[in-house]
C-alpha cells in the first residue's frame, strides 16, 4: 500500500473532519483487520509503514488512536455523511 500522510493521532472532533474524509479507506482497513483478528503490529506495519519493533510506543499510539476514530466513524461519522448525501 502507498502510505498516505497521516498524523500520529487523528484530530478529535464531534464533527466529521477533512482528515476523516481523507482517511476513510484507512479506517475501513483498520476495522477489517480487527474483525479478521489480525495482530495490531502487522496492521500498523502494513497500513502506516511503522515497525512496532523499532517504535513500539508510537506504533501503538497510532494504531489505537486511528482505530478509535474508525469506530467513531461507524457510530457517528457515517451518519453525518449520509445527511450530506
Backbone as CSV, one residue per row, in Angstrom:
resi,resn,N_x,N_y,N_z,CA_x,CA_y,CA_z,C_x,C_y,C_z
1,UNK,0.840,-1.181,0.000,0.000,0.000,0.000,0.877,1.233,0.000
2,UNK,0.468,2.241,-0.733,1.133,3.526,-0.679,0.691,4.221,0.591
3,UNK,1.626,4.613,1.393,1.293,5.212,2.682,0.943,6.678,2.497
4,UNK,-0.308,6.992,2.763,-0.786,8.357,2.700,-0.300,9.076,3.953
5,UNK,-0.070,10.362,3.841,0.365,11.123,5.004,-0.673,10.999,6.116
6,UNK,-0.194,10.792,7.325,-1.103,10.656,8.457,-0.464,11.294,9.674
7,UNK,-1.298,11.673,10.607,-0.847,12.182,11.896,-0.695,11.007,12.850
8,UNK,0.076,11.176,13.893,0.177,10.106,14.881,-1.153,9.887,15.587
9,UNK,-1.951,10.930,15.720,-3.293,10.817,16.280,-4.234,11.658,15.431
10,UNK,-5.352,11.082,14.999,-6.281,11.870,14.191,-6.904,12.985,15.024
11,UNK,-7.301,14.072,14.382,-7.970,15.145,15.114,-9.243,14.625,15.782
12,UNK,-9.456,15.055,16.999,-10.656,14.654,17.726,-11.701,15.755,17.586
13,UNK,-12.866,15.375,17.143,-13.945,16.322,16.944,-15.257,15.563,17.006
14,UNK,-16.306,16.260,17.382,-17.628,15.643,17.342,-18.212,15.726,15.944
15,UNK,-17.505,16.397,15.051,-17.925,16.516,13.655,-16.924,15.810,12.757
16,UNK,-17.379,15.406,11.602,-16.534,14.808,10.587,-15.493,15.834,10.154
17,UNK,-14.238,15.438,10.099,-13.166,16.370,9.735,-12.651,16.075,8.324
18,UNK,-11.890,16.998,7.793,-11.274,16.760,6.487,-10.284,15.592,6.587
19,UNK,-9.657,15.415,7.733,-8.754,14.282,7.955,-9.539,12.974,7.860
20,UNK,-10.719,12.941,8.487,-11.567,11.745,8.411,-11.909,11.423,6.961
21,UNK,-12.303,12.424,6.228,-12.676,12.225,4.822,-11.501,11.672,4.012
22,UNK,-10.324,12.195,4.280,-9.139,11.767,3.538,-8.666,10.363,3.932
23,UNK,-9.066,9.895,5.113,-8.557,8.628,5.625,-9.636,7.558,5.813
24,UNK,-10.764,7.707,5.158,-11.848,6.729,5.305,-11.420,5.326,4.905
25,UNK,-10.675,5.208,3.834,-10.213,3.892,3.396,-9.313,3.264,4.466
26,UNK,-8.448,4.063,5.055,-7.588,3.584,6.131,-8.423,3.101,7.308
27,UNK,-9.436,3.875,7.697,-10.308,3.479,8.802,-10.983,2.138,8.508
28,UNK,-11.454,1.979,7.291,-12.125,0.725,6.913,-11.143,-0.448,6.988
29,UNK,-9.939,-0.231,6.546,-8.942,-1.296,6.578,-8.565,-1.667,8.015
30,UNK,-8.509,-0.672,8.894,-8.244,-0.955,10.309,-9.367,-1.795,10.910
31,UNK,-10.600,-1.420,10.611,-11.748,-2.174,11.123,-11.764,-3.594,10.571
32,UNK,-11.451,-3.747,9.291,-11.378,-5.081,8.685,-10.297,-5.924,9.353
33,UNK,-9.135,-5.321,9.595,-8.046,-6.057,10.232,-8.458,-6.517,11.626
34,UNK,-9.127,-5.646,12.363,-9.585,-6.017,13.701,-10.603,-7.151,13.626
35,UNK,-11.549,-7.047,12.715,-12.571,-8.087,12.541,-11.943,-9.428,12.180
36,UNK,-10.898,-9.372,11.359,-10.212,-10.596,10.930,-9.268,-11.150,11.991
37,UNK,-9.103,-10.425,13.086,-8.225,-10.888,14.151,-6.746,-10.685,13.867
38,UNK,-6.437,-9.765,12.970,-5.032,-9.504,12.641,-4.307,-8.902,13.842
39,UNK,-3.056,-9.247,13.990,-2.225,-8.665,15.037,-2.071,-7.172,14.744
40,UNK,-2.232,-6.343,15.761,-2.179,-4.898,15.561,-0.826,-4.454,15.017
41,UNK,0.245,-5.158,15.390,1.583,-4.801,14.911,1.703,-5.014,13.404
42,UNK,1.071,-6.072,12.915,1.067,-6.314,11.475,0.248,-5.253,10.762
43,UNK,-0.898,-4.917,11.335,-1.763,-3.900,10.734,-1.063,-2.551,10.660
44,UNK,-0.396,-2.166,11.734,0.264,-0.856,11.742,1.441,-0.838,10.764
45,UNK,2.094,-1.969,10.597,3.192,-2.043,9.624,2.660,-1.905,8.204
46,UNK,1.596,-2.636,7.900,1.033,-2.597,6.551,0.347,-1.277,6.215
47,UNK,-0.420,-0.760,7.150,-1.240,0.419,6.861,-0.524,1.745,7.075
48,UNK,0.419,1.773,8.020,1.100,3.024,8.330,2.595,2.996,8.014
49,UNK,3.119,1.817,7.766,4.548,1.712,7.491,5.415,1.914,8.722
50,UNK,4.877,1.597,9.897,5.623,1.764,11.147,6.017,0.390,11.675
51,UNK,7.276,0.227,11.998,7.788,-1.017,12.573,7.580,-0.962,14.082
52,UNK,6.656,-1.773,14.583,6.343,-1.785,16.012,7.531,-2.258,16.848
53,UNK,8.436,-3.003,16.273,9.628,-3.426,16.995,10.584,-2.282,17.251
54,UNK,10.641,-1.340,16.327,11.544,-0.197,16.464,10.903,0.982,17.186
55,UNK,9.606,1.163,16.977,8.885,2.283,17.584,7.608,1.781,18.264
56,UNK,7.757,0.985,19.313,6.573,0.353,19.906,5.544,1.343,20.452
57,UNK,5.995,2.369,21.133,5.046,3.330,21.712,4.303,4.097,20.619
58,UNK,5.041,4.577,19.641,4.415,5.312,18.542,3.475,4.409,17.752
59,UNK,3.921,3.213,17.443,3.091,2.282,16.678,1.784,2.006,17.408
60,UNK,1.875,1.775,18.696,0.676,1.506,19.488,-0.244,2.720,19.509
61,UNK,0.315,3.912,19.724,-0.481,5.138,19.764,-1.177,5.397,18.425
62,UNK,-0.444,5.243,17.339,-1.012,5.469,16.005,-2.147,4.484,15.754
63,UNK,-1.907,3.219,16.023,-2.916,2.201,15.781,-4.137,2.425,16.659
64,UNK,-3.905,2.583,17.948,-5.002,2.732,18.909,-5.859,3.969,18.600
65,UNK,-5.222,5.094,18.327,-5.980,6.330,18.106,-6.747,6.295,16.785
66,UNK,-6.156,5.731,15.753,-6.861,5.650,14.468,-7.984,4.613,14.515
67,UNK,-7.771,3.530,15.228,-8.839,2.545,15.369,-10.007,3.136,16.158
68,UNK,-9.706,3.892,17.185,-10.774,4.552,17.951,-11.550,5.523,17.063
69,UNK,-10.849,6.251,16.219,-11.541,7.188,15.319,-12.342,6.416,14.267
70,UNK,-11.838,5.289,13.821,-12.585,4.455,12.878,-13.890,3.972,13.505
71,UNK,-13.820,3.589,14.761,-15.047,3.181,15.467,-16.005,4.361,15.613
72,UNK,-15.467,5.536,15.878,-16.298,6.741,15.949,-17.007,6.963,14.614
73,UNK,-16.283,6.750,13.524,-16.879,6.919,12.193,-18.079,5.994,12.021
74,UNK,-17.947,4.758,12.460,-19.037,3.788,12.334,-20.247,4.244,13.142
75,UNK,-20.002,4.738,14.335,-21.097,5.112,15.224,-21.683,6.492,14.923
76,UNK,-20.863,7.427,14.483,-21.324,8.811,14.341,-21.009,9.448,12.985
77,UNK,-19.792,9.288,12.519,-19.336,9.980,11.317,-20.117,9.639,10.064
78,UNK,-20.469,8.361,9.897,-21.180,7.984,8.681,-22.592,8.544,8.654
79,UNK,-23.166,8.801,9.806,-24.476,9.470,9.844,-24.365,10.872,9.271
80,UNK,-23.286,11.545,9.600,-23.064,12.886,9.058,-22.888,12.813,7.546
81,UNK,-22.181,11.812,7.064,-22.018,11.638,5.609,-23.362,11.383,4.942
82,UNK,-24.172,10.555,5.557,-25.479,10.229,4.981,-26.374,11.464,4.906
83,UNK,-26.315,12.304,5.907,-27.112,13.535,5.897,-26.675,14.484,4.783
84,UNK,-25.398,14.426,4.439,-24.878,15.297,3.384,-25.277,14.821,1.990
85,UNK,-25.525,13.525,1.864,-25.818,12.947,0.536,-27.194,13.319,0.025
